[in-house]
């Protein structure tokens, strides 16, 4: 049972460029979450999918951010026209569908974004 | 606005002693509670989940929940230097996104 994987692990981009991150959840997990974490803070929830349906979006997810999970497996998070304030660790998590432990979320290694 | 409060620390504990980490939350509708450990530069790792009032033990870790007081705690017995990390408390109201505290930085002194 492999864990959650994320690519790339690091991304350096110039302000104004678009970036896309990928997340592959644990294979049997049908829920997938995106979070953002900045230094000294806990992760902040961005959005959540159940299968291919995007069920919730945080106010943090501005119009420049879009997430997809087209076949209910992997997900992508795109940031358009990046700003220096977008510099953060972007974390993906997944959870399994059955029982009480379905609420336990397991995180991938994250993608560290630096906007110069 | 859901809030989760933790003392940022650092909390310094001698090796072999009990480390006690505390967390309070604002949303009375919260149903599920979690503790994550995060090493510097790494992602959060789930170490405990608790859903009912009382204690839950797993190895050297004990999570305690008091919904009436809106309080969650984590005890680490026989603390080891490898336990030095930031411990994040997280709460969940429904099957959606977790709300995290800022974390407590724990240092285990050899």
gemmi code that builds the backbone of each chain (N, CA, C; Angstrom):
import gemmi

chains = {
    "A": [
        ("UNK", (0.852, -1.189, 0.000), (0.000, 0.000, 0.000), (0.887, 1.238, 0.000)),
        ("UNK", (0.993, 1.904, -1.161), (1.832, 3.081, -1.220), (1.045, 4.252, -0.656)),
        ("UNK", (1.787, 5.256, -0.194), (1.148, 6.416, 0.387), (0.736, 7.413, -0.674)),
        ("UNK", (0.351, 8.601, -0.209), (0.002, 9.694, -1.107), (1.290, 10.222, -1.740)),
        ("UNK", (1.265, 10.428, -3.045), (2.443, 10.985, -3.706), (2.099, 12.330, -4.337)),
        ("UNK", (3.082, 13.215, -4.383), (2.886, 14.541, -4.962), (4.079, 14.883, -5.850)),
        ("UNK", (3.775, 15.544, -6.948), (4.819, 15.979, -7.872), (4.479, 17.364, -8.427)),
        ("UNK", (5.499, 18.211, -8.626), (6.884, 18.004, -8.207), (7.028, 18.213, -6.707)),
        ("UNK", (8.176, 17.917, -6.157), (8.397, 18.158, -4.731), (8.769, 19.624, -4.475)),
        ("UNK", (9.428, 20.208, -5.449), (9.813, 21.609, -5.326), (9.532, 22.288, -6.661)),
        ("UNK", (9.103, 23.561, -6.577), (8.853, 24.334, -7.787), (9.240, 25.776, -7.509)),
        ("UNK", (10.125, 26.291, -8.348), (10.476, 27.710, -8.281), (9.957, 28.350, -9.547)),
        ("UNK", (9.214, 29.418, -9.416), (8.637, 30.074, -10.568), (8.719, 31.579, -10.410)),
        ("UNK", (8.602, 32.263, -11.515), (8.612, 33.721, -11.472), (7.185, 34.234, -11.338)),
        ("UNK", (7.066, 35.334, -10.669), (5.757, 35.974, -10.481), (5.056, 36.142, -11.833)),
        ("UNK", (3.787, 35.774, -11.863), (3.007, 35.906, -13.079), (2.892, 34.625, -13.893)),
        ("UNK", (3.749, 33.647, -13.588), (3.690, 32.379, -14.316), (2.603, 31.480, -13.723)),
        ("UNK", (2.183, 30.509, -14.515), (1.223, 29.504, -14.045), (1.976, 28.256, -13.595)),
        ("UNK", (1.465, 27.604, -12.566), (2.065, 26.348, -12.106), (0.961, 25.321, -11.885)),
        ("UNK", (1.323, 24.060, -12.026), (0.371, 22.964, -11.795), (1.050, 21.891, -10.964)),
        ("UNK", (0.334, 21.438, -9.943), (0.832, 20.373, -9.072), (-0.079, 19.156, -9.232)),
        ("UNK", (0.525, 17.977, -9.012), (-0.245, 16.744, -9.115), (-0.227, 15.994, -7.791)),
        ("UNK", (-1.337, 15.345, -7.488), (-1.446, 14.505, -6.301), (-2.046, 13.160, -6.694)),
        ("UNK", (-1.398, 12.083, -6.268), (-1.946, 10.732, -6.425), (-2.278, 10.204, -5.033)),
        ("UNK", (-3.562, 9.980, -4.745), (-3.947, 9.526, -3.400), (-3.637, 8.053, -3.205)),
        ("UNK", (-3.804, 7.579, -1.976), (-3.755, 6.152, -1.694), (-4.850, 5.486, -2.518)),
        ("UNK", (-4.552, 4.340, -3.114), (-5.367, 3.805, -4.205), (-6.845, 3.610, -3.866)),
        ("UNK", (-7.190, 3.141, -2.694), (-8.601, 2.882, -2.404), (-9.321, 4.081, -1.795)),
        ("UNK", (-8.630, 5.198, -1.624), (-9.236, 6.379, -1.002), (-10.036, 7.175, -2.024)),
        ("UNK", (-11.290, 7.484, -1.689), (-12.088, 8.235, -2.653), (-12.186, 9.714, -2.309)),
        ("UNK", (-11.643, 10.115, -1.140), (-11.674, 11.531, -0.779), (-10.257, 12.090, -0.886)),
        ("UNK", (-10.171, 13.271, -1.451), (-8.872, 13.910, -1.682), (-8.971, 15.369, -1.292)),
        ("UNK", (-7.969, 15.853, -0.573), (-7.981, 17.200, -0.011), (-6.714, 17.946, -0.429)),
        ("UNK", (-6.850, 19.240, -0.580), (-5.695, 20.119, -0.784), (-5.625, 21.116, 0.363)),
        ("UNK", (-4.401, 21.312, 0.869), (-4.122, 22.273, 1.924), (-2.914, 23.115, 1.521)),
        ("UNK", (-2.779, 24.261, 2.182), (-1.600, 25.099, 2.006), (-1.041, 25.400, 3.387)),
        ("UNK", (0.294, 25.338, 3.500), (0.934, 25.610, 4.782), (2.081, 26.579, 4.594)),
        ("UNK", (2.051, 27.657, 5.371), (3.161, 28.605, 5.389), (3.919, 28.453, 6.696)),
        ("UNK", (5.112, 29.011, 6.738), (6.026, 28.819, 7.863), (5.391, 29.270, 9.179)),
        ("UNK", (5.427, 28.396, 10.166), (4.922, 28.736, 11.487), (3.420, 28.602, 11.642)),
        ("UNK", (2.749, 28.150, 10.602), (1.294, 27.979, 10.638), (0.920, 26.520, 10.438)),
        ("UNK", (-0.278, 26.162, 10.887), (-0.794, 24.853, 10.548), (-1.323, 24.854, 9.123)),
        ("UNK", (-1.515, 23.682, 8.537), (-2.099, 23.628, 7.193), (-3.473, 24.288, 7.164)),
        ("UNK", (-3.766, 24.937, 6.039), (-5.076, 25.572, 5.846), (-5.791, 24.868, 4.704)),
        ("UNK", (-7.027, 24.498, 4.950), (-7.825, 23.765, 3.972), (-8.119, 24.623, 2.749)),
        ("UNK", (-7.952, 24.035, 1.559), (-8.267, 24.736, 0.312), (-9.526, 24.163, -0.350)),
        ("UNK", (-9.515, 22.845, -0.594), (-10.631, 22.239, -1.309), (-10.625, 20.729, -1.098)),
        ("UNK", (-11.731, 20.094, -1.488), (-11.945, 18.683, -1.172), (-12.770, 18.039, -2.288)),
        ("UNK", (-12.385, 16.822, -2.657), (-13.097, 16.040, -3.658), (-13.583, 14.739, -3.042)),
        ("UNK", (-14.774, 14.329, -3.441), (-15.205, 12.964, -3.219), (-15.396, 12.360, -4.598)),
        ("UNK", (-14.584, 11.358, -4.897), (-14.473, 10.866, -6.273), (-14.125, 12.054, -7.179)),
        ("UNK", (-14.861, 12.287, -8.249), (-14.492, 13.386, -9.142), (-15.197, 14.696, -8.786)),
        ("UNK", (-16.100, 14.661, -7.817), (-16.878, 15.839, -7.467), (-16.144, 16.723, -6.459)),
        ("UNK", (-16.029, 18.000, -6.798), (-15.431, 18.963, -5.883), (-16.539, 19.463, -4.964)),
        ("UNK", (-16.472, 19.089, -3.686), (-17.594, 19.313, -2.780), (-17.476, 20.576, -1.951)),
        ("UNK", (-16.276, 21.060, -1.731), (-16.129, 22.233, -0.890), (-14.892, 23.014, -1.301)),
        ("UNK", (-15.008, 24.325, -1.253), (-13.876, 25.201, -1.537), (-13.776, 26.253, -0.452)),
        ("UNK", (-12.572, 26.458, 0.063), (-12.343, 27.478, 1.081), (-12.349, 28.866, 0.454)),
        ("UNK", (-12.582, 29.871, 1.307), (-12.462, 31.252, 0.845), (-11.028, 31.563, 0.423)),
        ("UNK", (-10.077, 30.748, 0.904), (-8.676, 30.951, 0.532), (-8.435, 30.659, -0.941)),
        ("UNK", (-9.320, 29.877, -1.550), (-9.134, 29.461, -2.934), (-9.645, 30.559, -3.851)),
        ("UNK", (-8.737, 31.483, -4.204), (-9.140, 32.607, -5.046), (-9.401, 32.122, -6.468)),
        ("UNK", (-9.844, 33.054, -7.312), (-10.152, 32.722, -8.706), (-8.923, 32.261, -9.476)),
        ("UNK", (-7.746, 32.562, -8.953), (-6.526, 32.152, -9.654), (-6.213, 30.672, -9.414)),
        ("UNK", (-6.888, 30.073, -8.469), (-6.661, 28.671, -8.128), (-7.772, 27.811, -8.728)),
        ("UNK", (-7.379, 26.683, -9.307), (-8.384, 25.725, -9.764), (-7.872, 24.314, -9.514)),
        ("UNK", (-8.774, 23.451, -9.120), (-8.411, 22.070, -8.844), (-9.357, 21.160, -9.609)),
        ("UNK", (-8.796, 20.027, -10.040), (-9.586, 19.046, -10.775), (-9.234, 17.649, -10.296)),
        ("UNK", (-10.180, 16.774, -10.489), (-9.949, 15.341, -10.243), (-10.801, 14.594, -11.268)),
        ("UNK", (-10.369, 14.629, -12.519), (-11.238, 14.246, -13.646), (-11.754, 12.819, -13.629)),
        ("UNK", (-11.011, 11.869, -13.162), (-11.477, 10.481, -13.187), (-11.594, 9.920, -11.780)),
        ("UNK", (-11.615, 10.787, -10.827), (-11.738, 10.329, -9.453), (-10.502, 9.657, -8.915)),
        ("UNK", (-9.360, 9.828, -9.621), (-8.128, 9.217, -9.104), (-7.170, 10.337, -8.711)),
        ("UNK", (-6.210, 10.685, -9.590), (-5.287, 11.756, -9.246), (-5.977, 13.108, -9.348)),
        ("UNK", (-5.356, 14.115, -8.761), (-5.892, 15.477, -8.800), (-4.777, 16.439, -9.199)),
        ("UNK", (-5.174, 17.545, -9.795), (-4.240, 18.624, -10.096), (-4.720, 19.911, -9.453)),
        ("UNK", (-3.767, 20.714, -9.025), (-4.037, 22.050, -8.496), (-3.244, 23.031, -9.341)),
        ("UNK", (-3.927, 23.961, -9.976), (-3.276, 24.942, -10.821), (-3.392, 26.314, -10.184)),
        ("UNK", (-2.305, 27.042, -10.201), (-2.307, 28.439, -9.770), (-1.932, 29.286, -10.985)),
        ("UNK", (-2.805, 30.177, -11.348), (-2.535, 31.068, -12.468), (-1.991, 32.402, -11.963)),
        ("UNK", (-1.134, 33.019, -12.776), (-0.598, 34.360, -12.461), (-0.081, 34.392, -11.024)),
        ("UNK", (0.882, 33.539, -10.739), (1.380, 33.395, -9.370), (1.854, 34.731, -8.796)),
        ("UNK", (1.672, 34.848, -7.480), (2.103, 36.017, -6.710), (3.054, 35.530, -5.626)),
        ("UNK", (3.853, 36.450, -5.102), (4.830, 36.054, -4.081), (4.120, 35.480, -2.857)),
        ("UNK", (2.934, 35.945, -2.584), (2.157, 35.434, -1.457), (1.687, 34.001, -1.632)),
        ("UNK", (1.841, 33.469, -2.830), (1.476, 32.067, -3.061), (2.578, 31.115, -2.610)),
        ("UNK", (3.737, 31.650, -2.275), (4.846, 30.810, -1.818), (4.427, 30.083, -0.551)),
        ("UNK", (4.484, 28.765, -0.577), (4.002, 27.938, 0.536), (4.293, 26.483, 0.207)),
        ("UNK", (3.983, 25.618, 1.175), (3.964, 24.180, 0.928), (2.520, 23.805, 0.601)),
        ("UNK", (2.326, 23.154, -0.522), (0.991, 22.700, -0.901), (0.905, 21.208, -0.619)),
        ("UNK", (-0.038, 20.873, 0.244), (-0.171, 19.508, 0.741), (-1.447, 18.868, 0.210)),
        ("UNK", (-1.335, 17.607, -0.127), (-2.480, 16.812, -0.541), (-2.688, 15.716, 0.502)),
        ("UNK", (-3.934, 15.397, 0.779), (-4.247, 14.323, 1.715), (-5.377, 13.493, 1.141)),
        ("UNK", (-5.472, 12.240, 1.578), (-6.595, 11.417, 1.151), (-7.135, 10.646, 2.341)),
        ("UNK", (-8.388, 10.201, 2.208), (-8.998, 9.414, 3.277), (-9.788, 8.262, 2.670)),
        ("UNK", (-9.988, 7.207, 3.468), (-10.635, 5.998, 2.959), (-12.131, 6.076, 3.195)),
        ("UNK", (-12.934, 5.332, 2.429), (-14.367, 5.564, 2.393), (-15.210, 4.920, 3.479)),
        ("UNK", (-14.687, 3.978, 4.253), (-15.607, 3.226, 5.117), (-15.271, 3.349, 6.588)),
        ("UNK", (-16.289, 3.318, 7.421), (-16.130, 3.253, 8.871), (-15.694, 4.570, 9.479)),
        ("UNK", (-15.476, 4.515, 10.791), (-15.106, 5.712, 11.538), (-13.789, 6.274, 11.044)),
        ("UNK", (-12.859, 5.385, 10.666), (-11.536, 5.845, 10.252), (-11.561, 6.509, 8.897)),
        ("UNK", (-12.755, 6.586, 8.279), (-12.830, 7.292, 7.006), (-12.525, 8.764, 7.173)),
        ("UNK", (-12.543, 9.260, 8.384), (-12.245, 10.672, 8.595), (-10.749, 10.931, 8.769)),
        ("UNK", (-9.942, 9.877, 8.888), (-8.509, 10.066, 9.041), (-7.906, 10.441, 7.700)),
        ("UNK", (-7.197, 11.532, 7.684), (-6.585, 12.025, 6.457), (-5.076, 11.803, 6.507)),
        ("UNK", (-4.539, 11.265, 5.416), (-3.116, 10.948, 5.322), (-2.489, 11.860, 4.274)),
        ("UNK", (-1.408, 12.499, 4.670), (-0.804, 13.521, 3.830), (0.318, 12.972, 2.954)),
        ("UNK", (0.452, 13.572, 1.785), (1.601, 13.345, 0.937), (2.765, 14.211, 1.383)),
        ("UNK", (3.913, 14.097, 0.677), (5.110, 14.827, 1.089), (5.055, 16.329, 0.814)),
        ("UNK", (4.095, 16.757, 0.001), (3.951, 18.181, -0.275), (4.766, 18.656, -1.481)),
        ("UNK", (4.325, 19.773, -2.026), (5.057, 20.491, -3.069), (5.393, 21.871, -2.521)),
        ("UNK", (6.692, 22.163, -2.443), (7.100, 23.470, -1.941), (7.214, 24.436, -3.117)),
        ("UNK", (6.408, 25.475, -3.096), (6.394, 26.481, -4.164), (7.098, 27.736, -3.691)),
        ("UNK", (8.033, 28.203, -4.502), (8.693, 29.483, -4.264), (8.448, 30.377, -5.464)),
        ("UNK", (7.840, 31.524, -5.217), (7.566, 32.492, -6.282), (8.534, 33.654, -6.127)),
        ("UNK", (9.347, 33.879, -7.160), (10.373, 34.933, -7.075), (9.928, 36.189, -7.811)),
    ],
    "B": [
        ("UNK", (-16.387, 31.328, 12.511), (-14.982, 31.070, 12.231), (-14.468, 29.997, 13.194)),
        ("UNK", (-14.115, 28.840, 12.643), (-13.599, 27.765, 13.480), (-12.177, 28.103, 13.892)),
        ("UNK", (-11.879, 27.909, 15.174), (-10.529, 28.165, 15.656), (-10.039, 26.990, 16.486)),
        ("UNK", (-8.759, 26.702, 16.338), (-8.087, 25.686, 17.136), (-6.856, 26.357, 17.728)),
        ("UNK", (-6.764, 26.334, 19.049), (-5.700, 27.040, 19.738), (-4.717, 26.058, 20.379)),
        ("UNK", (-3.453, 26.335, 20.165), (-2.384, 25.550, 20.796), (-1.312, 26.510, 21.281)),
        ("UNK", (-0.644, 26.152, 22.362), (0.517, 26.899, 22.809), (1.668, 26.580, 21.862)),
        ("UNK", (2.254, 27.625, 21.266), (3.266, 27.382, 20.237), (4.576, 26.846, 20.794)),
        ("UNK", (4.804, 27.035, 22.126), (6.034, 26.547, 22.723), (7.211, 27.474, 22.445)),
        ("UNK", (8.452, 26.975, 22.505), (8.733, 25.542, 22.605), (8.481, 24.970, 23.994)),
        ("UNK", (8.059, 23.698, 23.991), (7.879, 22.938, 25.203), (9.081, 22.008, 25.335)),
        ("UNK", (9.834, 22.184, 26.400), (11.048, 21.398, 26.594), (10.816, 20.362, 27.688)),
        ("UNK", (11.091, 19.093, 27.379), (10.818, 17.980, 28.292), (12.057, 17.093, 28.353)),
        ("UNK", (12.463, 16.661, 29.537), (13.635, 15.764, 29.623), (13.306, 14.392, 29.035)),
        ("UNK", (14.312, 13.777, 28.464), (14.156, 12.421, 27.933), (13.646, 11.486, 29.014)),
        ("UNK", (12.655, 10.658, 28.658), (12.079, 9.710, 29.588), (10.878, 10.235, 30.361)),
        ("UNK", (10.655, 11.542, 30.333), (9.525, 12.140, 31.047), (8.270, 12.097, 30.174)),
        ("UNK", (7.156, 12.562, 30.748), (5.886, 12.641, 30.002), (5.739, 14.038, 29.408)),
        ("UNK", (5.483, 14.089, 28.108), (5.187, 15.359, 27.438), (3.686, 15.506, 27.341)),
        ("UNK", (3.174, 16.676, 27.710), (1.731, 16.934, 27.690), (1.445, 18.106, 26.767)),
        ("UNK", (0.665, 17.850, 25.735), (0.337, 18.850, 24.721), (-1.166, 19.108, 24.754)),
        ("UNK", (-1.554, 20.369, 24.681), (-2.953, 20.734, 24.852), (-3.497, 21.502, 23.658)),
        ("UNK", (-4.805, 21.448, 23.517), (-5.467, 22.074, 22.372), (-6.893, 22.399, 22.773)),
        ("UNK", (-7.371, 23.586, 22.423), (-8.784, 23.912, 22.593), (-9.368, 24.292, 21.242)),
        ("UNK", (-10.671, 24.082, 21.092), (-11.312, 24.375, 19.822), (-12.605, 25.135, 20.064)),
        ("UNK", (-13.032, 25.893, 19.081), (-14.158, 26.797, 19.275), (-15.489, 26.216, 18.803)),
        ("UNK", (-15.456, 25.299, 17.820), (-16.685, 24.837, 17.184), (-17.268, 23.636, 17.936)),
        ("UNK", (-18.400, 23.852, 18.598), (-19.014, 22.767, 19.369), (-19.525, 21.642, 18.477)),
        ("UNK", (-19.657, 21.912, 17.187), (-20.109, 20.881, 16.260), (-19.012, 19.920, 15.825)),
        ("UNK", (-17.792, 20.170, 16.261), (-16.679, 19.298, 15.886), (-16.908, 17.895, 16.415)),
        ("UNK", (-16.652, 16.912, 15.546), (-16.937, 15.525, 15.891), (-15.707, 14.632, 15.958)),
        ("UNK", (-14.666, 15.035, 15.252), (-13.483, 14.178, 15.140), (-12.247, 15.018, 15.424)),
        ("UNK", (-11.279, 14.374, 16.080), (-10.124, 15.122, 16.570), (-8.857, 14.315, 16.291)),
        ("UNK", (-7.813, 15.025, 15.895), (-6.604, 14.337, 15.431), (-5.362, 15.041, 15.950)),
        ("UNK", (-4.335, 14.247, 16.140), (-3.003, 14.781, 16.401), (-2.068, 14.331, 15.288)),
        ("UNK", (-1.350, 15.306, 14.738), (-0.346, 15.047, 13.719), (1.017, 15.474, 14.252)),
        ("UNK", (2.032, 14.755, 13.837), (3.417, 15.122, 14.141), (4.061, 15.609, 12.844)),
        ("UNK", (4.805, 16.695, 12.933), (5.450, 17.247, 11.752), (6.900, 17.592, 12.073)),
        ("UNK", (7.798, 16.900, 11.400), (9.211, 17.234, 11.501), (9.510, 18.394, 10.559)),
        ("UNK", (10.548, 19.146, 10.880), (10.897, 20.330, 10.100), (11.107, 19.968, 8.632)),
        ("UNK", (10.412, 20.670, 7.760), (10.550, 20.451, 6.325), (9.784, 19.258, 5.782)),
        ("UNK", (9.071, 18.564, 6.638), (8.300, 17.385, 6.222), (6.806, 17.659, 6.323)),
        ("UNK", (6.008, 16.706, 5.839), (4.557, 16.860, 5.888), (4.016, 16.270, 7.189)),
        ("UNK", (2.790, 16.625, 7.557), (2.203, 16.090, 8.797), (1.961, 14.587, 8.711)),
        ("UNK", (2.205, 13.918, 9.833), (2.021, 12.468, 9.941), (0.980, 12.216, 11.027)),
        ("UNK", (-0.078, 11.490, 10.686), (-1.133, 11.205, 11.650), (-0.628, 10.250, 12.728)),
        ("UNK", (-0.796, 10.645, 14.009), (-0.393, 9.747, 15.083), (-1.557, 9.290, 15.951)),
        ("UNK", (-2.605, 10.094, 16.068), (-3.741, 9.690, 16.897), (-5.022, 10.309, 16.350)),
        ("UNK", (-6.111, 9.560, 16.474), (-7.443, 10.100, 16.222), (-8.306, 9.751, 17.427)),
        ("UNK", (-9.263, 10.626, 17.754), (-10.155, 10.362, 18.871), (-11.510, 10.971, 18.556)),
        ("UNK", (-12.577, 10.235, 18.884), (-13.917, 10.659, 18.486), (-14.871, 10.769, 19.671)),
        ("UNK", (-14.559, 10.086, 20.789), (-15.454, 10.054, 21.947), (-14.742, 10.611, 23.166)),
        ("UNK", (-15.534, 11.137, 24.088), (-14.955, 11.630, 25.335), (-14.168, 10.525, 26.045)),
        ("UNK", (-13.059, 10.929, 26.672), (-12.266, 9.970, 27.422), (-10.869, 9.871, 26.869)),
        ("UNK", (-10.230, 8.753, 27.166), (-8.849, 8.523, 26.777), (-8.770, 7.455, 25.694)),
        ("UNK", (-7.766, 7.602, 24.836), (-7.453, 6.573, 23.843), (-5.946, 6.400, 23.844)),
        ("UNK", (-5.504, 5.166, 24.035), (-4.081, 4.894, 24.140), (-3.590, 4.116, 22.935)),
        ("UNK", (-2.391, 4.461, 22.475), (-1.740, 3.732, 21.377), (-0.250, 3.797, 21.623)),
        ("UNK", (0.287, 2.704, 22.176), (1.710, 2.675, 22.492), (2.061, 3.721, 23.534)),
        ("UNK", (3.019, 4.574, 23.226), (3.430, 5.612, 24.184), (2.531, 6.843, 24.152)),
        ("UNK", (1.578, 6.860, 23.249), (0.702, 8.023, 23.064), (-0.679, 7.791, 23.693)),
        ("UNK", (-1.192, 8.824, 24.365), (-2.564, 8.820, 24.862), (-3.226, 10.130, 24.461)),
        ("UNK", (-4.345, 10.024, 23.766), (-5.145, 11.203, 23.440), (-6.303, 11.281, 24.425)),
        ("UNK", (-6.626, 12.497, 24.841), (-7.724, 12.716, 25.775), (-8.671, 13.753, 25.171)),
        ("UNK", (-9.973, 13.494, 25.283), (-10.969, 14.389, 24.719), (-12.025, 14.726, 25.764)),
        ("UNK", (-12.337, 16.013, 25.875), (-13.411, 16.484, 26.746), (-14.240, 17.464, 25.923)),
        ("UNK", (-15.325, 16.975, 25.351), (-16.148, 17.812, 24.468), (-16.843, 18.930, 25.230)),
        ("UNK", (-17.208, 18.690, 26.474), (-17.890, 19.736, 27.251), (-16.969, 20.942, 27.450)),
        ("UNK", (-15.694, 20.683, 27.649), (-14.711, 21.754, 27.833), (-14.053, 22.158, 26.526)),
        ("UNK", (-14.377, 21.442, 25.430), (-13.810, 21.719, 24.107), (-12.284, 21.671, 24.180)),
        ("UNK", (-11.797, 20.562, 24.682), (-10.383, 20.410, 25.020), (-9.892, 19.035, 24.574)),
        ("UNK", (-8.735, 19.039, 23.917), (-8.089, 17.801, 23.481), (-6.647, 17.848, 23.954)),
        ("UNK", (-6.127, 16.725, 24.385), (-4.726, 16.709, 24.786), (-4.036, 15.457, 24.260)),
        ("UNK", (-2.729, 15.516, 24.232), (-1.898, 14.381, 23.827), (-0.803, 14.213, 24.860)),
        ("UNK", (-0.695, 13.010, 25.400), (0.382, 12.680, 26.319), (1.351, 11.746, 25.617)),
        ("UNK", (2.633, 12.028, 25.751), (3.671, 11.151, 25.214), (4.493, 10.658, 26.400)),
        ("UNK", (4.410, 9.360, 26.643), (5.162, 8.771, 27.766), (6.540, 8.374, 27.313)),
        ("UNK", (7.480, 8.327, 28.276), (8.850, 7.897, 27.983), (9.380, 8.649, 26.754)),
        ("UNK", (9.339, 9.957, 26.817), (9.709, 10.794, 25.666), (11.124, 10.480, 25.190)),
        ("UNK", (11.272, 10.435, 23.868), (12.550, 10.158, 23.234), (12.980, 11.368, 22.398)),
        ("UNK", (14.287, 11.534, 22.192), (14.728, 12.658, 21.339), (14.058, 12.656, 19.973)),
        ("UNK", (13.715, 11.470, 19.451), (13.048, 11.391, 18.142), (11.619, 11.930, 18.176)),
        ("UNK", (11.088, 12.178, 19.378), (9.754, 12.788, 19.496), (9.812, 14.302, 19.299)),
        ("UNK", (10.994, 14.855, 19.247), (11.142, 16.304, 19.039), (10.584, 16.665, 17.662)),
        ("UNK", (9.561, 17.492, 17.653), (8.850, 17.839, 16.418), (7.800, 18.884, 16.772)),
        ("UNK", (7.059, 19.309, 15.762), (5.881, 20.142, 15.990), (4.648, 19.238, 15.964)),
        ("UNK", (3.802, 19.390, 16.969), (2.590, 18.574, 17.074), (1.384, 19.453, 16.749)),
        ("UNK", (0.646, 19.025, 15.753), (-0.504, 19.770, 15.262), (-1.796, 19.117, 15.731)),
        ("UNK", (-2.665, 19.912, 16.315), (-4.008, 19.462, 16.677), (-4.937, 19.846, 15.528)),
        ("UNK", (-5.826, 18.944, 15.155), (-6.763, 19.213, 14.061), (-8.150, 18.722, 14.431)),
        ("UNK", (-9.174, 19.462, 14.021), (-10.549, 19.071, 14.307), (-11.344, 19.039, 13.010)),
        ("UNK", (-12.392, 18.228, 13.018), (-13.224, 18.024, 11.841), (-14.682, 18.078, 12.271)),
        ("UNK", (-15.475, 18.927, 11.566), (-16.895, 19.002, 11.885), (-17.668, 17.943, 11.113)),
        ("UNK", (-17.427, 17.890, 9.818), (-18.083, 16.894, 8.972), (-16.994, 16.215, 8.154)),
        ("UNK", (-17.363, 15.557, 7.084), (-16.363, 14.897, 6.242), (-15.774, 15.892, 5.268)),
        ("UNK", (-15.236, 16.974, 5.793), (-14.655, 17.982, 4.917), (-13.247, 18.308, 5.398)),
        ("UNK", (-12.850, 19.553, 5.281), (-11.479, 19.903, 5.588), (-11.204, 20.021, 7.073)),
        ("UNK", (-10.001, 19.613, 7.439), (-9.555, 19.759, 8.816), (-9.238, 21.216, 9.119)),
        ("UNK", (-9.494, 21.613, 10.370), (-9.041, 22.904, 10.877), (-7.896, 22.626, 11.846)),
        ("UNK", (-6.738, 23.180, 11.554), (-5.534, 22.933, 12.339), (-5.216, 24.091, 13.272)),
        ("UNK", (-4.581, 23.763, 14.404), (-3.915, 24.773, 15.191), (-2.552, 25.080, 14.566)),
        ("UNK", (-1.855, 26.036, 15.185), (-0.545, 26.419, 14.648), (0.549, 25.443, 15.054)),
        ("UNK", (0.230, 24.572, 16.003), (1.190, 23.565, 16.416), (1.997, 23.960, 17.636)),
        ("UNK", (2.426, 22.949, 18.379), (3.314, 23.121, 19.528), (4.654, 22.495, 19.205)),
        ("UNK", (5.720, 23.302, 19.350), (7.063, 22.810, 19.093), (7.576, 22.108, 20.353)),
        ("UNK", (7.797, 20.811, 20.255), (8.248, 19.996, 21.383), (9.734, 19.668, 21.226)),
        ("UNK", (10.484, 19.891, 22.302), (11.907, 19.560, 22.318), (12.140, 18.572, 23.445)),
        ("UNK", (12.680, 17.419, 23.130), (13.030, 16.414, 24.139), (14.530, 16.533, 24.387)),
        ("UNK", (14.867, 16.865, 25.608), (16.267, 17.088, 25.968), (16.923, 15.778, 26.398)),
        ("UNK", (18.007, 15.329, 25.713), (18.685, 14.076, 26.101), (19.299, 14.187, 27.496)),
    ],
}
model = gemmi.Model(1)
for chain_id, residues in chains.items():
    chain = gemmi.Chain(chain_id)
    for i, (resn, *xyz) in enumerate(residues, 1):
        res = gemmi.Residue()
        res.name, res.seqid = resn, gemmi.SeqId(i, " ")
        for name, pos in zip(("N", "CA", "C"), xyz):
            atom = gemmi.Atom()
            atom.name, atom.element = name, gemmi.Element(name[0])
            atom.pos, atom.b_iso = gemmi.Position(*pos), 0.0
            res.add_atom(atom)
        chain.add_residue(res)
    model.add_chain(chain)
structure = gemmi.Structure()
structure.add_model(model)
structure.setup_entities()
